[in-house]
Amino acid sequence: MECSLSWYPSDFPSPAAFRKKLLLLFTMLLLWVYIFYSCTALCLSVPSLGQEEHGAARHRSGGAGISELKAKLLLRGQQQEAGDRDGLAFRSASRDLLQEDTIELTEESPTALSGHSLKPFDLNLSSYGAKKLPQAIIIGVKKGGTRALLEFLRVHPDIRAVGAEPHFFDRHYDKGMEWYKDLMPKTLDGQITMEKTPSYFVTKEVAARIYAMSKDAKLIVVVRDPVTRAISDYTQTLSKKPDIPSFESLTFKNRTTGLIDTSWSAIQIGIYAKHLENWLQYFPMHQILFVSGERLISDPSGELGKVQDFLGLKRIITDKHFYFNKTKGFPCLKKPEGSSKPHCLGKTKGRTHPNIDPEVVQRLRDFYRPFNMKFYQMTGQNFGWD
């Protein structure tokens, strides 16, 4: 019998080959351990990397804060710019978010890589958006309630309006459209730019001029019982010029004949049908909304609801925004957040009317009746003045 000199199986590697493989594995393990510890030591030697990453995260969160703030402003209402000329801007719910026109968001931690603090940056609210020509205009009428309507509408976050009356289309048209646009507040997408000038409705040239600017403009007219309106108009003039003639003497061309003096502006403005005929030469009726001055007092939220619908806006201004001021005799806006007083119109609104001879009042009613009937027919609304 023949004996084998080797006890290894034929398919098992030799001891030398096995040792080589084991050495290779051990070397690779040492190499990976070395790389791991080298990387760890590098990170520990540059601790500001963690701070920089944290700073970047804070910077990103600051950007998110701006977007969130912008969204909140749109939802909670926007404050009119600090420079509103009449100073009557209503402090809406955005006051608790913003106490100034500028908010500073600052990074104070220095970074090792840059060697200085991240530069503070400003969020200037007035820089948002762009100035645009108005899409809606309150065109009349004087002493009808236009100021009240504008102040109520400015509560809406999607309405931005000029405080003062620009009188562009009747007095300053020669200054050009760019001058007019520069008067407007900046608006964001989806917001409406507005202005109000009550004399537009009775100025013949204005309709054509507004049409030349925008044939799609939405027009709002606040109308009021023409007799009451005329007396209110006279009362305002009397407060400025106490020596003017009496209401009765201004009303009639001749008291004996009883002919009404239609050349007196206080009388002429109330002939609404005549003025409307001029506007209908340029604008269809569906682009003109007539707001009742009487209902603006008795039911402000109802009239504001119609206006918001007309402008294509969500009904945000509701009953909760108003209370009736018995002293003034008209509704006021309730106390906004962050303010100690409710917002009412100034002392020039709600003046006590002088006593007018009842016979004069009746003659005026008789004079206006046919014009009122025609106006009701043209607008499809009965304002109940007779």
Sequence and secondary structure as in RCSB ss.txt:
>XXXX:A:sequence
MECSLSWYPSDFPSPAAFRKKLLLLFTMLLLWVYIFYSCTALCLSVPSLGQEEHGAARHRSGGAGISELKAKLLL
RGQQQEAGDRDGLAFRSASRDLLQEDTIELTEESPTALSGHSLKPFDLNLSSYGAKKLPQAIIIGVKKGGTRALL
EFLRVHPDIRAVGAEPHFFDRHYDKGMEWYKDLMPKTLDGQITMEKTPSYFVTKEVAARIYAMSKDAKLIVVVRD
PVTRAISDYTQTLSKKPDIPSFESLTFKNRTTGLIDTSWSAIQIGIYAKHLENWLQYFPMHQILFVSGERLISDP
SGELGKVQDFLGLKRIITDKHFYFNKTKGFPCLKKPEGSSKPHCLGKTKGRTHPNIDPEVVQRLRDFYRPFNMKF
YQMTGQNFGWD
>XXXX:A:secstr
    S  S TTS  HHHHHHHHHHHHHHHHHHHHHHHHHHHHHHH THHHHHHHHHHHHHHHHHHHHHHHHHHHH
H     TT TTS     GGGGT SSSEEEE    B TTTSSB   EEEEGGGSSEE   SEEEEE TTTTHHHHH
HHHTTSTTEEE SS   TTTT GGG HHHHHHHS EE TT EEEEE GGGGG TTHHHHHHHH TT EEEEEE  
HHHHHHHHHHHHHHH TTS  HHHHHEEETTTTEE TTSHHHHTT HHHHHHHHTTTS GGGEEEEEHHHHHH H
HHHHHHHHHHTT      GGGEEEETTTTEEEE   TT SS B   TTSS       HHHHHHHHHHHHHHHHHH
HHHHT      
